[in-house]
Amino acid sequence: MKHITNRDMFILSLFSLITIVAWIVFDVYHAATTSQITPVQQELMTPVNPVFDTSVIQELKNQ
Amino acid sequence: MSLLTTPSLHTYRRYYQRIEPILQQSQTAGYLVLILSFATLAFFGYFAIKPTLATIITLRRQIQDSRFVNEQLEKKIGDLITAQESYQQIQSDFPLIYASIPQAPQFSTLITALESLTAEYSASISALQTQLLPLHPLTPATQGTVQPAKLVEFSVTVTGDYPHIVQFLERLIRISRLITIRSIEMQSQQSNAIIQVNLVLSAYYLP
C-alpha cells in the first residue's frame, strides 16, 4: 500500500476546501435565483384589464 | 482523577516524544498548518458560513419578491377600482348585452322573435331544424371562471316574396339577439314570385 505523504494530505484538504467553497457558491446562487413567490400569489397577481370595450355596446345600441 | 490521568499522560507523552521530531521538520510543519487551515475553513464554511449566507440571500430575495407582489397587488387594486367604476357606468346597458348574448340558450325566445319578424314581412316559416341543445344550462358557471360563448346552430326555411324576404334578411341581422348567418340558399317557386330561403343561423349564449 502506498504511504500517504504530506503532499497527498495537502491536496486532499485543498480539494475538500474547493468543493465546500463551490457548494457554498452554488447554494447562495440557488437561494438568490429561486423565486419566493407562491403559486397563490402568482394567481392573485394576474392583471385585470379595467377597460370595457364600450364600442361593442355602442354597436349593439346602434343595431 | 490522578489514577485516570496518570497513565494517559504517560501514554501521550510517548506520542509527543515521537511526534515532536516530525513537527520540527519545517516542511511537515508547513503542510500541517496549511492542512489544518483548510480543514478549519471547510468546516466553518459548511457549518457556519453557508447557512448564514443562504439565510441572508433568501431573506433579501423574499423582501424583493414581497415588494414586487405588493406593487402588483396595488396596481391590481387600482385596476379593480377603475373596473368597478366602468362597470357601474355600463350597468344600464346590461339588459341590452343579455338580450344579445343571454346566459341560457333561450331558443324559444329566439324562435318567437323570428316568427314575429316573418309575420311582419308577410313571410312564413315552413321548416325549422336545430341541434340538440339544453333548455337550461346543465352546470352552473363556476364563480370567477370565464367560459367561452356557446353556439346554437339551427336552420330555418322562410317562404315569401322577394322584396319581403330581402327586408326580412336586413331586419334579421339587426334583431336584439346576436345572430350570424352561416349560409343562405334561395329557391324560387316555379309559377309565382314566391321564393324559399334556407338559412343556416348561429346564435350565442354565455353560460
HADDOCK unambig.tbl for C-alpha pairs under 7 A between the chains (distance, minus, plus):
assign (segid A and resid 6 and name CA) (segid B and resid 28 and name CA) 6.76 0.50 0.50
assign (segid A and resid 6 and name CA) (segid B and resid 31 and name CA) 6.33 0.50 0.50
assign (segid A and resid 10 and name CA) (segid B and resid 31 and name CA) 6.45 0.50 0.50
assign (segid A and resid 10 and name CA) (segid B and resid 35 and name CA) 5.48 0.50 0.50
assign (segid A and resid 13 and name CA) (segid B and resid 35 and name CA) 5.86 0.50 0.50
assign (segid A and resid 13 and name CA) (segid B and resid 38 and name CA) 6.02 0.50 0.50
assign (segid A and resid 13 and name CA) (segid B and resid 39 and name CA) 6.33 0.50 0.50
assign (segid A and resid 14 and name CA) (segid B and resid 38 and name CA) 6.38 0.50 0.50
assign (segid A and resid 17 and name CA) (segid B and resid 38 and name CA) 5.98 0.50 0.50
assign (segid A and resid 17 and name CA) (segid B and resid 42 and name CA) 5.03 0.50 0.50
assign (segid A and resid 20 and name CA) (segid B and resid 42 and name CA) 5.94 0.50 0.50
assign (segid A and resid 20 and name CA) (segid B and resid 45 and name CA) 6.97 0.50 0.50
assign (segid A and resid 20 and name CA) (segid B and resid 46 and name CA) 6.43 0.50 0.50
assign (segid A and resid 24 and name CA) (segid B and resid 50 and name CA) 5.33 0.50 0.50
assign (segid A and resid 27 and name CA) (segid B and resid 54 and name CA) 6.68 0.50 0.50
assign (segid A and resid 28 and name CA) (segid B and resid 53 and name CA) 6.53 0.50 0.50
assign (segid A and resid 28 and name CA) (segid B and resid 54 and name CA) 5.24 0.50 0.50
assign (segid A and resid 28 and name CA) (segid B and resid 57 and name CA) 6.64 0.50 0.50
assign (segid A and resid 31 and name CA) (segid B and resid 54 and name CA) 6.16 0.50 0.50
assign (segid A and resid 31 and name CA) (segid B and resid 57 and name CA) 6.06 0.50 0.50
assign (segid A and resid 31 and name CA) (segid B and resid 58 and name CA) 5.34 0.50 0.50
assign (segid A and resid 32 and name CA) (segid B and resid 57 and name CA) 5.69 0.50 0.50
assign (segid A and resid 32 and name CA) (segid B and resid 58 and name CA) 6.37 0.50 0.50
assign (segid A and resid 32 and name CA) (segid B and resid 61 and name CA) 6.14 0.50 0.50
assign (segid A and resid 36 and name CA) (segid B and resid 62 and name CA) 5.65 0.50 0.50
assign (segid A and resid 36 and name CA) (segid B and resid 65 and name CA) 6.29 0.50 0.50
assign (segid A and resid 37 and name CA) (segid B and resid 65 and name CA) 6.30 0.50 0.50
assign (segid A and resid 45 and name CA) (segid B and resid 72 and name CA) 5.91 0.50 0.50
assign (segid A and resid 45 and name CA) (segid B and resid 73 and name CA) 5.89 0.50 0.50
assign (segid A and resid 47 and name CA) (segid B and resid 76 and name CA) 6.13 0.50 0.50
assign (segid A and resid 48 and name CA) (segid B and resid 76 and name CA) 6.50 0.50 0.50
assign (segid A and resid 48 and name CA) (segid B and resid 79 and name CA) 6.41 0.50 0.50
assign (segid A and resid 49 and name CA) (segid B and resid 79 and name CA) 6.93 0.50 0.50
assign (segid A and resid 50 and name CA) (segid B and resid 79 and name CA) 5.29 0.50 0.50
assign (segid A and resid 50 and name CA) (segid B and resid 80 and name CA) 6.39 0.50 0.50
assign (segid A and resid 50 and name CA) (segid B and resid 82 and name CA) 5.76 0.50 0.50
assign (segid A and resid 50 and name CA) (segid B and resid 83 and name CA) 4.16 0.50 0.50
assign (segid A and resid 51 and name CA) (segid B and resid 83 and name CA) 6.45 0.50 0.50
assign (segid A and resid 52 and name CA) (segid B and resid 86 and name CA) 6.90 0.50 0.50
assign (segid A and resid 63 and name CA) (segid B and resid 174 and name CA) 5.31 0.50 0.50
